[in-house]
Amino acid sequence: MPDREIYSERFRTDRGKTFFFDVKENVNGKFVKITESIPLGGERYKRNFITVSEESLGEFITLAQKVIEAIKAGKENK
């Protein structure tokens, strides 16, 4: 069974990158695929992506929130 798309959102940064947040499902279950698309000129793009399983999503979001708070507070990891 190929990946089935369930939901998708995207946004473009001020620097021209586009991020896609796709919820998908395959034989292994549901997951989020986050894609960074960087224009290289013309019709060429560099794409990097990560996938996070449904089971790991809560922990992933918790860690992302900690990183955001650290950025806001100007903390350094020592």
C-alpha positions as CSV (number, residue, x, y, z in Angstrom):
1,M,0.0,0.0,0.0
2,P,1.5,3.3,-1.0
3,D,1.4,6.3,1.4
4,R,-2.1,7.8,1.6
5,E,-2.2,11.5,2.3
6,I,-4.7,12.4,5.1
7,Y,-4.0,16.1,5.7
8,S,-1.5,18.8,4.5
9,E,-0.4,22.3,5.4
10,R,2.4,24.5,4.2
11,F,4.1,27.8,4.7
12,R,6.7,29.9,3.0
13,T,9.4,31.7,5.0
14,D,10.7,35.2,4.3
15,R,13.9,33.6,2.9
16,G,12.0,31.6,0.3
17,K,12.0,28.2,1.8
18,T,8.7,26.3,1.9
19,F,7.8,23.8,4.6
20,F,5.2,21.1,4.1
21,F,3.6,19.3,7.0
22,D,1.8,16.2,5.7
23,V,-0.1,13.6,7.7
24,K,0.1,10.3,5.9
25,E,-0.7,6.6,6.4
26,N,0.8,3.4,5.2
27,V,1.0,-0.2,6.3
28,N,3.1,0.8,9.3
29,G,0.5,3.3,10.5
30,K,0.1,7.1,10.5
31,F,3.0,9.5,10.5
32,V,3.9,13.2,9.9
33,K,6.3,14.0,7.1
34,I,7.9,17.4,7.3
35,T,9.6,18.6,4.1
36,E,11.8,21.6,3.7
37,S,11.9,22.7,0.0
38,I,14.7,25.1,-0.9
39,P,14.6,26.8,-4.4
40,L,17.9,26.4,-6.3
41,G,16.9,28.5,-9.3
42,G,14.7,27.8,-12.2
43,E,12.6,24.7,-11.6
44,R,15.1,23.1,-9.3
45,Y,14.6,22.5,-5.6
46,K,16.5,20.8,-2.9
47,R,14.2,18.8,-0.5
48,N,15.0,17.5,2.9
49,F,12.5,15.7,5.0
50,I,11.9,13.9,8.3
51,T,9.1,11.5,9.3
52,V,7.7,11.2,12.8
53,S,5.5,8.2,13.6
54,E,2.1,8.8,15.3
55,E,3.5,7.0,18.4
56,S,6.4,9.4,18.7
57,L,4.6,12.6,17.8
58,G,3.8,13.7,21.4
59,E,7.4,13.4,22.5
60,F,8.6,15.2,19.3
61,I,6.2,18.1,20.0
62,T,7.3,18.3,23.6
63,L,10.9,18.5,22.6
64,A,10.1,21.1,19.9
65,Q,8.3,23.2,22.6
66,K,11.3,23.0,24.9
67,V,13.6,24.2,22.0
68,I,11.2,27.1,21.3
69,E,11.3,28.1,24.9
70,A,15.1,27.9,25.0
71,I,15.3,30.2,21.9
72,K,12.9,32.7,23.5
73,A,14.8,32.7,26.8
74,G,18.2,32.9,25.0
75,K,19.4,29.7,26.8
76,E,22.5,27.8,25.9
77,N,22.9,24.0,26.3
78,K,25.9,23.5,28.6
